[in-house]
């Protein structure tokens, strides 16, 4: 399916990456995997290495100073996610490990991220996760048509396919089969559905020590035009494993730049944080630690668990 992916628009890839990230963040019991995840920028001389102290930027409160959850804290909770229209339990932590994440780190659904703030240990809340607080709204632009011979053998209407995108696995459902092509729906199965998540806070504490992100300029930009949260960026990139140098993806190989919205969780955290430091026209190496990439899960069979990554990125355009 790699060839089929190359036919998708950059907008489709970016939007789907955001949905997949949200989906995996709450660990829904399904076959879908997690992908993919802006603070300060300043001009830098050539070859300077910028290290971004994530925990320091958050200025997180500590558990010893607060009796309730605040941004930057690491929380652990039990949850149950229910469809409001059918009453179906979509997923639950029952019989599994509790859900853990850092508040404000764009690791979970936006409504969950905000909803746990102010909770006390042992408290239970019901959070409404609809629209942008959940998996967003259905988007007709997420429907695409690909040649039939690009599908795995035996695919039929309703078959779920996993393809490797620039920021991790993307999942599509076969919506229609034609004589020579197939219609794929890249909308997340829970997009647009009314959901309620009941959460019980088990514990919270100060977030782990700061994680370092490296940004090494290879070619300087204009030094004046920097991305801001919500901007749509056009970039070229090549991703490699830091441990072996093995390439796992490249927009340059496909001959099509990647477009995405910065600072809103459409890409992994290492991109959201690192690219924000680059100016227009700049080419840089992003050295992304596993914690700001794909973490313990890895991605798509090509990025192993706990893998540090290096991205050769170039900021071509800011809209």
C-alpha positions as CSV (number, residue, x, y, z in Angstrom):
1,X,0.0,0.0,0.0
2,X,3.0,2.4,0.0
3,X,2.4,3.3,-3.6
4,X,-1.3,4.0,-2.9
5,X,-0.3,6.3,-0.1
6,X,1.8,8.4,-2.4
7,X,-1.4,9.3,-4.3
8,X,-3.0,10.8,-1.3
9,X,-3.1,14.6,-0.9
10,X,-0.9,16.1,1.8
11,X,-4.1,17.4,3.4
12,X,-5.5,13.9,3.7
13,X,-2.2,12.6,5.2
14,X,-2.1,15.4,7.8
15,X,-5.7,15.2,8.9
16,X,-5.6,11.4,9.2
17,X,-2.4,11.6,11.2
18,X,-4.2,13.7,13.7
19,X,-7.1,11.3,14.0
20,X,-4.9,8.3,14.3
21,X,-2.8,10.0,17.0
22,X,-6.0,10.8,19.0
23,X,-7.3,7.3,18.5
24,X,-4.2,5.5,19.8
25,X,-3.8,8.0,22.6
26,X,-6.8,6.6,24.5
27,X,-5.6,3.0,23.7
28,X,-8.9,2.0,22.1
29,X,-9.1,-1.8,21.7
30,X,-8.6,-2.2,18.0
31,X,-6.0,-2.9,15.3
32,X,-5.2,0.7,14.8
33,X,-1.8,2.0,15.9
34,X,-0.4,5.3,17.0
35,X,1.4,7.5,14.6
36,X,2.4,10.4,15.0
37,X,2.0,14.2,18.1
38,X,5.3,25.0,19.5
39,X,7.0,27.0,21.8
40,X,9.9,29.3,21.2
41,X,11.9,30.2,18.1
42,X,14.9,32.4,17.5
43,X,17.4,32.9,14.7
44,X,20.6,30.8,15.0
45,X,23.9,30.8,13.3
46,X,24.8,27.9,11.0
47,X,25.4,24.6,12.7
48,X,24.3,25.8,16.1
49,X,22.5,23.1,18.1
50,X,19.3,24.2,19.9
51,X,18.2,22.0,22.8
52,X,14.5,22.5,23.8
53,X,13.8,21.7,27.5
54,X,10.2,20.5,27.2
55,X,9.5,20.2,30.8
56,X,11.0,23.6,31.5
57,X,8.8,25.3,28.9
58,X,5.7,23.8,30.6
59,X,6.7,25.3,33.9
60,X,4.7,22.4,35.4
61,X,3.4,22.6,39.0
62,X,4.5,19.7,41.2
63,X,2.2,17.3,43.0
64,X,3.7,18.4,46.3
65,X,2.6,22.0,45.6
66,X,-0.9,21.2,44.3
67,X,-3.7,18.9,45.4
68,X,-5.3,18.8,42.0
69,X,-4.0,18.1,38.5
70,X,-2.3,20.9,36.5
71,X,-0.8,21.2,33.1
72,X,2.6,19.4,32.9
73,X,1.8,16.7,35.4
74,X,2.0,13.0,34.7
75,X,-1.4,11.4,35.5
76,X,-2.6,7.8,35.8
77,X,-6.3,7.0,35.5
78,X,-8.9,4.4,34.7
79,X,-11.5,5.1,32.0
80,X,-14.5,3.8,30.1
81,X,-15.3,5.3,26.6
82,X,-19.0,5.0,25.5
83,X,-20.9,5.9,22.4
84,X,-23.8,8.1,23.5
85,X,-26.0,7.1,20.6
86,X,-25.8,3.3,21.2
87,X,-24.5,2.9,24.7
88,X,-21.7,0.7,23.3
89,X,-18.5,0.5,25.4
90,X,-15.9,1.4,22.8
91,X,-13.0,0.8,25.1
92,X,-12.1,0.6,28.8
93,X,-9.1,0.2,31.0
94,X,-10.8,-2.6,32.9
95,X,-8.5,-5.6,32.9
96,X,-5.7,-3.5,31.5
97,X,-3.1,-1.2,32.8
98,X,-4.4,2.3,33.6
99,X,-4.0,5.1,31.0
100,X,-0.9,7.3,31.7
101,X,0.0,10.6,30.0
102,X,1.4,14.0,30.6
103,X,-1.3,16.8,30.8
104,X,-0.8,19.4,28.1
105,X,1.6,17.2,26.1
106,X,-0.8,16.5,23.2
107,X,-0.7,12.8,23.9
108,X,-4.5,12.2,24.2
109,X,-7.8,13.6,22.9
110,X,-8.1,17.3,23.5
111,X,-11.2,17.0,25.6
112,X,-9.5,14.5,27.9
113,X,-6.4,16.6,28.1
114,X,-8.4,19.6,29.4
115,X,-11.0,17.6,31.3
116,X,-8.6,16.1,33.9
117,X,-7.2,19.4,34.9
118,X,-8.3,20.3,38.4
119,X,-9.2,16.7,39.3
120,X,-8.2,15.4,42.7
121,X,-6.9,11.9,43.4
122,X,-9.8,9.4,43.5
123,X,-12.2,11.8,41.8
124,X,-14.4,10.6,38.9
125,X,-15.6,12.8,36.0
126,X,-17.7,12.3,32.9
127,X,-16.1,14.0,29.9
128,X,-18.0,14.8,26.7
129,X,-15.7,14.1,23.7
130,X,-17.4,15.4,20.6
131,X,-16.2,17.3,17.6
132,X,-12.7,18.8,18.0
133,X,-12.7,17.6,21.6
134,X,-12.8,14.0,20.3
135,X,-12.1,12.7,16.8
136,X,-13.2,15.7,14.8
137,X,-15.9,15.9,12.1
138,X,-16.4,13.7,9.0
139,X,-14.4,15.0,6.0
140,X,-15.3,14.1,2.5
141,X,-11.8,15.0,1.5
142,X,-10.6,11.9,3.3
143,X,-12.1,9.8,0.6
144,X,-9.7,8.8,-2.1
145,X,-9.6,6.4,-5.1
146,X,-6.6,4.1,-5.8
147,X,-5.9,1.5,-8.5
148,X,-7.4,-1.9,-7.6
149,X,-4.0,-3.6,-8.0
150,X,-2.6,-1.6,-5.1
151,X,-4.9,-3.4,-2.6
152,X,-3.8,-6.6,-0.8
153,X,-5.2,-9.8,-2.3
154,X,-8.6,-10.7,-0.9
155,X,-9.6,-7.1,0.0
156,X,-13.4,-6.5,-0.1
157,X,-15.8,-3.8,0.9
158,X,-15.4,-3.2,4.6
159,X,-11.8,-4.4,4.8
160,X,-9.5,-2.2,6.9
161,X,-6.1,-1.5,5.5
162,X,-3.0,-0.1,7.2
163,X,-0.6,2.0,5.2
164,X,2.6,3.7,6.3
165,X,2.3,7.5,6.3
166,X,5.0,10.1,7.0
167,X,4.0,10.2,10.7
168,X,3.2,6.6,11.3
169,X,0.4,4.1,10.4
170,X,-2.7,5.3,8.6
171,X,-5.9,3.2,8.5
172,X,-8.4,3.2,5.7
173,X,-11.6,1.2,5.1
174,X,-12.5,-0.1,1.6
175,X,-15.7,1.8,0.9
176,X,-16.3,0.7,-2.7
177,X,-14.8,-1.6,-5.3
178,X,-15.0,-0.6,-9.0
179,X,-13.8,-2.4,-12.1
180,X,-10.3,-1.0,-12.0
181,X,-10.1,1.0,-8.7
182,X,-11.1,1.0,-5.1
183,X,-12.5,3.9,-3.0
184,X,-10.9,4.2,0.4
185,X,-12.2,6.1,3.4
186,X,-9.4,7.5,5.6
187,X,-11.9,9.0,8.1
188,X,-11.5,7.5,11.6
189,X,-14.3,5.1,12.5
190,X,-15.2,7.3,15.5
191,X,-15.2,10.7,13.7
192,X,-18.3,12.7,14.3
193,X,-19.7,10.3,16.9
194,X,-20.9,11.6,20.3
195,X,-18.8,10.0,23.0
196,X,-18.5,10.1,26.8
197,X,-15.4,9.1,28.7
198,X,-15.8,8.4,32.4
199,X,-12.4,8.8,34.1
200,X,-11.3,8.1,37.7
201,X,-8.0,9.6,38.7
202,X,-5.7,7.1,40.4
203,X,-2.6,9.3,40.9
204,X,-0.7,12.3,39.6
205,X,2.9,13.5,40.1
206,X,5.5,15.8,38.7
207,X,6.3,15.0,35.1
208,X,9.5,13.0,34.3
209,X,12.8,14.9,33.8
210,X,13.1,17.1,30.7
211,X,13.5,15.5,27.3
212,X,16.0,17.0,25.0
213,X,15.3,17.8,21.3
214,X,18.1,18.7,19.0
215,X,17.7,21.1,16.1
216,X,20.9,21.4,13.9
217,X,20.8,24.0,11.1
218,X,22.2,22.7,7.8
219,X,21.2,25.7,5.7
220,X,20.0,28.9,7.3
221,X,16.6,30.4,6.5
222,X,15.6,34.1,6.3
223,X,16.0,34.4,10.1
224,X,12.8,36.5,10.3
225,X,9.8,34.4,9.3
226,X,8.9,31.7,11.8
227,X,5.9,29.4,12.1
228,X,3.3,30.0,14.7
229,X,0.7,27.7,16.1
230,X,-2.0,26.9,13.5
231,X,0.1,27.8,10.4
232,X,0.0,25.3,7.5
233,X,3.6,24.4,6.5
234,X,5.0,22.8,3.4
235,X,8.1,20.8,4.0
236,X,10.4,18.2,2.6
237,X,11.7,15.5,5.0
238,X,13.7,12.3,5.2
239,X,13.4,10.2,8.3
240,X,16.1,7.8,9.5
241,X,16.7,5.7,12.6
242,X,19.4,7.3,14.8
243,X,20.8,4.0,15.8
244,X,21.5,2.6,12.3
245,X,20.9,5.4,9.8
246,X,18.2,3.3,8.1
247,X,15.8,5.4,6.1
248,X,12.1,4.7,6.9
249,X,10.3,7.4,4.9
250,X,11.0,10.4,2.7
251,X,8.9,13.0,0.9
252,X,11.8,13.7,-1.4
253,X,11.7,10.1,-2.7
254,X,8.0,10.6,-3.5
255,X,8.7,13.9,-5.2
256,X,5.9,15.6,-3.2
257,X,6.4,17.9,-0.2
258,X,4.4,17.2,3.0
259,X,1.8,19.8,4.2
260,X,0.5,19.9,7.8
261,X,-0.7,22.3,10.5
262,X,1.9,23.1,13.1
263,X,1.3,23.0,16.9
264,X,-2.1,21.3,16.8
265,X,-1.0,17.6,17.2
266,X,-1.1,16.6,13.5
267,X,2.5,15.4,13.8
268,X,4.7,13.9,16.4
269,X,5.7,16.2,19.3
270,X,9.3,16.3,18.0
271,X,8.1,18.0,14.8
272,X,5.6,20.3,16.6
273,X,8.4,21.5,18.9
274,X,11.4,21.5,16.6
275,X,10.0,22.9,13.4
276,X,8.6,25.9,15.3
277,X,12.2,27.0,15.8
278,X,13.0,27.0,12.1
279,X,12.7,30.1,9.8
280,X,11.4,30.1,6.3
281,X,13.8,28.4,3.9
282,X,15.8,26.7,6.6
283,X,17.1,23.1,6.3
284,X,17.9,21.3,9.6
285,X,18.3,18.0,11.3
286,X,15.7,17.3,13.9
287,X,17.1,14.8,16.5
288,X,14.0,13.4,18.1
289,X,14.2,11.3,21.2
290,X,11.8,8.4,21.4
291,X,9.7,10.2,24.0
292,X,8.9,12.9,21.5
293,X,8.5,10.4,18.6
294,X,6.7,7.0,18.7
295,X,7.8,6.0,22.2
296,X,7.4,2.4,23.4
297,X,5.0,1.5,20.6
298,X,7.1,2.2,17.5
299,X,5.2,2.6,14.3
300,X,4.2,0.6,11.2
301,X,6.8,-2.1,11.6
302,X,9.5,0.2,10.3
303,X,10.2,2.2,13.5
304,X,11.0,-0.1,16.5
305,X,10.0,0.7,20.0
306,X,12.0,3.3,21.9
307,X,13.7,4.5,18.8
308,X,15.4,7.9,18.6
309,X,14.9,9.4,15.1
310,X,16.7,11.9,12.8
311,X,14.7,14.0,10.3
312,X,16.4,16.0,7.6
313,X,13.7,18.7,7.1
314,X,13.4,21.8,5.0
315,X,10.8,24.5,5.6
316,X,9.6,25.5,2.1
317,X,6.5,27.5,2.7
318,X,4.4,29.0,5.6
319,X,0.7,29.7,5.0
